[in-house]
Amino acid sequence: MAIDRDDDFGVKARVKGPVIGRDACIDAALKLSLADPEDSDANVAYAAVKLHDELKESGEFENVEVALITGHHDVGVKSDLELSKQLEEVLKVFPADGIIPVTDGAEDEQIFPIITSKVPIISSRRVVVKQSESIETTYYIIYRYLREILSDPEVAKVVLGIPGLILLLYGIAKLISVKYPQSIQIVSATVTGTILFIVGFYFFTKGFRIHVSLKETITKGFIEFISLIAGFLVMVAGAINAYLNLEYIAMEKLGGLPGTQLIAVLLYLNILKTPFVVGLGVMVLGKVLQSYLRKDPHIWYYITGLLLLPALWITIDLTTLYAMSTVSPYLLQFFKKIVMAIGDVVVGTLIGIYLREKVKGWEKIEIGKGIEGV
């Protein structure tokens, strides 16, 4: 029986398997030879026919038949299922007691376990046409392992992804150094640092089993992902602006430059409170919107956190000003802000409790969806 696991007969010659009988197999081999004279599968069919004739002439077997089974161009599960199906069709027409598979290499021989599960294999015949057997076997081994590497995302990241990233970064650095020769050292140090950071970060997350999936984050929480980026940019922009205007604000609030490094840090934190709280608010708002769209019953928790942000702003403002001795706890302004912070906490907590009761029904929706999915 001739075996064509990748279905060259079907793809190139439009021959649908299984093909049973001497004349039918010769006709199929002729069609493939005309479609692609260099394809070895045609010679496999011819070899199967020749073996059929030899066995028939020898008189060792009472009844002999030749057949051709074809798989699928997507070699793997699909092709093996198709070969198994066609083998059953052949056995229905000709219930053989044993089979002699004829192949052109190691790849087709991968289906031998499928054959033996249905009928014993008496012997096997390998036809080598375009190259020697050792080259065919070596090629198949290399091809198989490369295919396994490419099909396994985790292995591909390490074997191909990281080396590819290193080559890419060094290639970019080389192009930049050609354009700007004076920046060779800076570019080299930047690229080396970037590579070490990425590789170290990857191994760190794998070593401590920290799962970071950008694709999953984007697909399952796009709004949340966008809000995180936006909030982070607000914080970074605020931090840069606060640093650039630190002296000007110090003159305005302190009447002069900070006397010590600690005062400068406290002032910087005081300036940073607004972009920090606003950025955090953008992030939490994204969580709120994402939870609402997904009917997440934990939305009350995020809304409560959003409502408590003004209290956080007041707390940072008062503590930093008090530490710099620019405000006294005995002043009316200080007392008003404390009352406002406490009021914000109380109102936010009450609203959170109210919303928690309101969204309890969403839990039933989520459970119902989960049962439907099962």
Contacts in CASP RR format, 6 or more apart in sequence:
PFRMAT RR
TARGET T0000
AUTHOR 0000-0000-0000
METHOD contacts of the structure
MODEL  1
MAIDRDDDFGVKARVKGPVIGRDACIDAALKLSLADPEDSDANVAYAAVK
LHDELKESGEFENVEVALITGHHDVGVKSDLELSKQLEEVLKVFPADGII
PVTDGAEDEQIFPIITSKVPIISSRRVVVKQSESIETTYYIIYRYLREIL
SDPEVAKVVLGIPGLILLLYGIAKLISVKYPQSIQIVSATVTGTILFIVG
FYFFTKGFRIHVSLKETITKGFIEFISLIAGFLVMVAGAINAYLNLEYIA
MEKLGGLPGTQLIAVLLYLNILKTPFVVGLGVMVLGKVLQSYLRKDPHIW
YYITGLLLLPALWITIDLTTLYAMSTVSPYLLQFFKKIVMAIGDVVVGTL
IGIYLREKVKGWEKIEIGKGIEGV
1 48 0 8 1.000
1 66 0 8 1.000
1 67 0 8 1.000
1 68 0 8 1.000
1 69 0 8 1.000
1 90 0 8 1.000
1 99 0 8 1.000
1 100 0 8 1.000
1 101 0 8 1.000
1 102 0 8 1.000
2 25 0 8 1.000
2 41 0 8 1.000
2 44 0 8 1.000
2 45 0 8 1.000
2 47 0 8 1.000
2 48 0 8 1.000
2 66 0 8 1.000
2 67 0 8 1.000
2 68 0 8 1.000
2 69 0 8 1.000
2 102 0 8 1.000
2 103 0 8 1.000
3 44 0 8 1.000
3 68 0 8 1.000
3 69 0 8 1.000
3 83 0 8 1.000
3 101 0 8 1.000
3 102 0 8 1.000
3 103 0 8 1.000
3 108 0 8 1.000
3 111 0 8 1.000
4 41 0 8 1.000
4 44 0 8 1.000
4 68 0 8 1.000
4 69 0 8 1.000
4 70 0 8 1.000
4 71 0 8 1.000
4 108 0 8 1.000
5 71 0 8 1.000
5 75 0 8 1.000
5 79 0 8 1.000
5 80 0 8 1.000
5 83 0 8 1.000
5 107 0 8 1.000
5 108 0 8 1.000
5 110 0 8 1.000
5 111 0 8 1.000
6 71 0 8 1.000
6 72 0 8 1.000
6 73 0 8 1.000
6 75 0 8 1.000
6 79 0 8 1.000
6 107 0 8 1.000
7 70 0 8 1.000
7 71 0 8 1.000
7 72 0 8 1.000
7 73 0 8 1.000
7 79 0 8 1.000
7 82 0 8 1.000
8 32 0 8 1.000
8 36 0 8 1.000
8 39 0 8 1.000
8 41 0 8 1.000
8 70 0 8 1.000
9 15 0 8 1.000
9 17 0 8 1.000
9 19 0 8 1.000
9 28 0 8 1.000
9 31 0 8 1.000
9 32 0 8 1.000
9 41 0 8 1.000
9 45 0 8 1.000
9 68 0 8 1.000
9 70 0 8 1.000
10 16 0 8 1.000
10 17 0 8 1.000
10 70 0 8 1.000
11 73 0 8 1.000
12 32 0 8 1.000
12 35 0 8 1.000
12 36 0 8 1.000
12 39 0 8 1.000
13 28 0 8 1.000
13 31 0 8 1.000
13 32 0 8 1.000
13 34 0 8 1.000
13 35 0 8 1.000
13 36 0 8 1.000
14 31 0 8 1.000
15 28 0 8 1.000
15 31 0 8 1.000
15 32 0 8 1.000
15 70 0 8 1.000
16 70 0 8 1.000
17 68 0 8 1.000
17 69 0 8 1.000
17 70 0 8 1.000
17 86 0 8 1.000
18 67 0 8 1.000
18 68 0 8 1.000
18 69 0 8 1.000
18 70 0 8 1.000
18 86 0 8 1.000
18 87 0 8 1.000
18 89 0 8 1.000
18 90 0 8 1.000
19 25 0 8 1.000
19 28 0 8 1.000
19 67 0 8 1.000
19 68 0 8 1.000
19 69 0 8 1.000
19 70 0 8 1.000
20 65 0 8 1.000
20 66 0 8 1.000
20 67 0 8 1.000
20 68 0 8 1.000
20 90 0 8 1.000
20 93 0 8 1.000
20 94 0 8 1.000
21 65 0 8 1.000
21 66 0 8 1.000
21 67 0 8 1.000
22 49 0 8 1.000
22 52 0 8 1.000
22 53 0 8 1.000
22 66 0 8 1.000
24 68 0 8 1.000
25 45 0 8 1.000
25 48 0 8 1.000
25 49 0 8 1.000
25 66 0 8 1.000
25 67 0 8 1.000
25 68 0 8 1.000
26 45 0 8 1.000
26 46 0 8 1.000
26 49 0 8 1.000
28 45 0 8 1.000
28 68 0 8 1.000
29 42 0 8 1.000
29 43 0 8 1.000
29 45 0 8 1.000
29 46 0 8 1.000
29 49 0 8 1.000
30 42 0 8 1.000
32 39 0 8 1.000
32 41 0 8 1.000
32 42 0 8 1.000
32 45 0 8 1.000
33 39 0 8 1.000
33 42 0 8 1.000
36 42 0 8 1.000
38 130 0 8 1.000
40 104 0 8 1.000
40 127 0 8 1.000
40 128 0 8 1.000
40 129 0 8 1.000
40 130 0 8 1.000
41 104 0 8 1.000
43 104 0 8 1.000
43 127 0 8 1.000
43 129 0 8 1.000
44 102 0 8 1.000
44 103 0 8 1.000
44 104 0 8 1.000
44 127 0 8 1.000
45 68 0 8 1.000
47 102 0 8 1.000
47 125 0 8 1.000
47 127 0 8 1.000
48 66 0 8 1.000
48 67 0 8 1.000
48 68 0 8 1.000
48 102 0 8 1.000
48 125 0 8 1.000
49 66 0 8 1.000
51 66 0 8 1.000
51 100 0 8 1.000
51 102 0 8 1.000
51 125 0 8 1.000
52 64 0 8 1.000
52 65 0 8 1.000
52 66 0 8 1.000
55 61 0 8 1.000
55 64 0 8 1.000
55 100 0 8 1.000
56 64 0 8 1.000
65 94 0 8 1.000
65 96 0 8 1.000
67 90 0 8 1.000
67 94 0 8 1.000
69 83 0 8 1.000
69 86 0 8 1.000
69 87 0 8 1.000
69 90 0 8 1.000
70 82 0 8 1.000
70 83 0 8 1.000
70 86 0 8 1.000
71 78 0 8 1.000
71 79 0 8 1.000
71 80 0 8 1.000
71 82 0 8 1.000
71 83 0 8 1.000
71 86 0 8 1.000
72 78 0 8 1.000
72 79 0 8 1.000
72 81 0 8 1.000
72 82 0 8 1.000
73 79 0 8 1.000
75 107 0 8 1.000
80 110 0 8 1.000
80 111 0 8 1.000
80 114 0 8 1.000
83 111 0 8 1.000
83 114 0 8 1.000
84 111 0 8 1.000
84 114 0 8 1.000
84 118 0 8 1.000
87 114 0 8 1.000
87 115 0 8 1.000
87 118 0 8 1.000
87 119 0 8 1.000
88 118 0 8 1.000
90 96 0 8 1.000
91 118 0 8 1.000
91 119 0 8 1.000
96 119 0 8 1.000
97 119 0 8 1.000
97 120 0 8 1.000
98 119 0 8 1.000
98 120 0 8 1.000
98 121 0 8 1.000
98 122 0 8 1.000
99 115 0 8 1.000
99 119 0 8 1.000
99 120 0 8 1.000
99 121 0 8 1.000
99 122 0 8 1.000
100 121 0 8 1.000
100 122 0 8 1.000
100 123 0 8 1.000
100 124 0 8 1.000
100 125 0 8 1.000
101 108 0 8 1.000
101 109 0 8 1.000
101 112 0 8 1.000
101 115 0 8 1.000
101 121 0 8 1.000
101 124 0 8 1.000
101 125 0 8 1.000
102 124 0 8 1.000
102 125 0 8 1.000
102 126 0 8 1.000
102 127 0 8 1.000
103 109 0 8 1.000
103 124 0 8 1.000
103 125 0 8 1.000
103 126 0 8 1.000
103 127 0 8 1.000
104 126 0 8 1.000
104 127 0 8 1.000
104 128 0 8 1.000
104 129 0 8 1.000
104 136 0 8 1.000
105 126 0 8 1.000
105 128 0 8 1.000
105 133 0 8 1.000
105 136 0 8 1.000
105 137 0 8 1.000
105 140 0 8 1.000
106 136 0 8 1.000
106 137 0 8 1.000
106 140 0 8 1.000
106 141 0 8 1.000
107 140 0 8 1.000
109 124 0 8 1.000
109 126 0 8 1.000
112 121 0 8 1.000
112 124 0 8 1.000
115 121 0 8 1.000
126 133 0 8 1.000
128 136 0 8 1.000
131 139 0 8 1.000
148 155 0 8 1.000
149 155 0 8 1.000
149 156 0 8 1.000
149 159 0 8 1.000
149 160 0 8 1.000
150 156 0 8 1.000
150 160 0 8 1.000
157 202 0 8 1.000
162 198 0 8 1.000
162 199 0 8 1.000
162 202 0 8 1.000
165 195 0 8 1.000
165 198 0 8 1.000
166 195 0 8 1.000
166 199 0 8 1.000
169 191 0 8 1.000
169 194 0 8 1.000
169 195 0 8 1.000
170 191 0 8 1.000
172 191 0 8 1.000
173 187 0 8 1.000
173 188 0 8 1.000
173 190 0 8 1.000
173 191 0 8 1.000
176 183 0 8 1.000
176 187 0 8 1.000
177 183 0 8 1.000
177 184 0 8 1.000
177 187 0 8 1.000
177 188 0 8 1.000
180 187 0 8 1.000
204 210 0 8 1.000
205 211 0 8 1.000
205 212 0 8 1.000
217 224 0 8 1.000
217 225 0 8 1.000
218 225 0 8 1.000
221 290 0 8 1.000
223 286 0 8 1.000
223 289 0 8 1.000
223 290 0 8 1.000
223 293 0 8 1.000
224 286 0 8 1.000
224 287 0 8 1.000
224 289 0 8 1.000
224 290 0 8 1.000
226 286 0 8 1.000
227 282 0 8 1.000
227 283 0 8 1.000
227 285 0 8 1.000
227 286 0 8 1.000
227 287 0 8 1.000
227 289 0 8 1.000
228 283 0 8 1.000
228 286 0 8 1.000
230 279 0 8 1.000
230 282 0 8 1.000
230 283 0 8 1.000
231 278 0 8 1.000
231 279 0 8 1.000
231 280 0 8 1.000
231 281 0 8 1.000
231 282 0 8 1.000
231 283 0 8 1.000
232 279 0 8 1.000
232 283 0 8 1.000
234 275 0 8 1.000
234 278 0 8 1.000
234 279 0 8 1.000
234 282 0 8 1.000
235 275 0 8 1.000
235 276 0 8 1.000
235 279 0 8 1.000
235 280 0 8 1.000
237 275 0 8 1.000
238 272 0 8 1.000
238 275 0 8 1.000
239 272 0 8 1.000
239 275 0 8 1.000
241 275 0 8 1.000
242 249 0 8 1.000
242 268 0 8 1.000
242 271 0 8 1.000
242 272 0 8 1.000
242 275 0 8 1.000
243 268 0 8 1.000
245 271 0 8 1.000
246 264 0 8 1.000
246 267 0 8 1.000
246 268 0 8 1.000
246 271 0 8 1.000
247 257 0 8 1.000
249 267 0 8 1.000
249 271 0 8 1.000
250 256 0 8 1.000
250 257 0 8 1.000
250 258 0 8 1.000
250 264 0 8 1.000
250 267 0 8 1.000
251 257 0 8 1.000
253 267 0 8 1.000
253 270 0 8 1.000
253 326 0 8 1.000
254 263 0 8 1.000
254 267 0 8 1.000
254 324 0 8 1.000
254 326 0 8 1.000
258 264 0 8 1.000
258 267 0 8 1.000
263 324 0 8 1.000
266 320 0 8 1.000
266 323 0 8 1.000
266 324 0 8 1.000
267 320 0 8 1.000
267 324 0 8 1.000
269 316 0 8 1.000
269 320 0 8 1.000
270 316 0 8 1.000
270 317 0 8 1.000
270 320 0 8 1.000
270 321 0 8 1.000
270 324 0 8 1.000
273 313 0 8 1.000
273 316 0 8 1.000
273 317 0 8 1.000
273 320 0 8 1.000
274 313 0 8 1.000
276 316 0 8 1.000
277 309 0 8 1.000
277 310 0 8 1.000
277 312 0 8 1.000
277 313 0 8 1.000
277 316 0 8 1.000
280 309 0 8 1.000
280 312 0 8 1.000
281 306 0 8 1.000
281 309 0 8 1.000
284 302 0 8 1.000
284 305 0 8 1.000
284 306 0 8 1.000
284 309 0 8 1.000
285 306 0 8 1.000
287 302 0 8 1.000
288 299 0 8 1.000
288 302 0 8 1.000
288 303 0 8 1.000
288 306 0 8 1.000
290 296 0 8 1.000
291 298 0 8 1.000
291 299 0 8 1.000
291 302 0 8 1.000
292 299 0 8 1.000
295 362 0 8 1.000
295 365 0 8 1.000
295 366 0 8 1.000
296 362 0 8 1.000
296 366 0 8 1.000
297 359 0 8 1.000
297 360 0 8 1.000
297 361 0 8 1.000
297 362 0 8 1.000
297 363 0 8 1.000
297 366 0 8 1.000
299 355 0 8 1.000
299 359 0 8 1.000
299 362 0 8 1.000
300 352 0 8 1.000
300 355 0 8 1.000
300 356 0 8 1.000
300 358 0 8 1.000
300 359 0 8 1.000
301 352 0 8 1.000
301 356 0 8 1.000
303 351 0 8 1.000
303 352 0 8 1.000
303 355 0 8 1.000
304 348 0 8 1.000
304 349 0 8 1.000
304 351 0 8 1.000
304 352 0 8 1.000
304 355 0 8 1.000
305 348 0 8 1.000
307 344 0 8 1.000
307 347 0 8 1.000
307 348 0 8 1.000
307 351 0 8 1.000
307 352 0 8 1.000
308 344 0 8 1.000
308 345 0 8 1.000
308 348 0 8 1.000
310 340 0 8 1.000
310 341 0 8 1.000
310 344 0 8 1.000
311 340 0 8 1.000
311 341 0 8 1.000
311 342 0 8 1.000
311 343 0 8 1.000
311 344 0 8 1.000
311 345 0 8 1.000
314 337 0 8 1.000
314 338 0 8 1.000
314 340 0 8 1.000
314 341 0 8 1.000
314 344 0 8 1.000
315 341 0 8 1.000
317 337 0 8 1.000
318 327 0 8 1.000
318 334 0 8 1.000
318 337 0 8 1.000
318 338 0 8 1.000
318 341 0 8 1.000
321 327 0 8 1.000
322 328 0 8 1.000
322 329 0 8 1.000
322 334 0 8 1.000
327 333 0 8 1.000
327 334 0 8 1.000
328 334 0 8 1.000
329 335 0 8 1.000
END
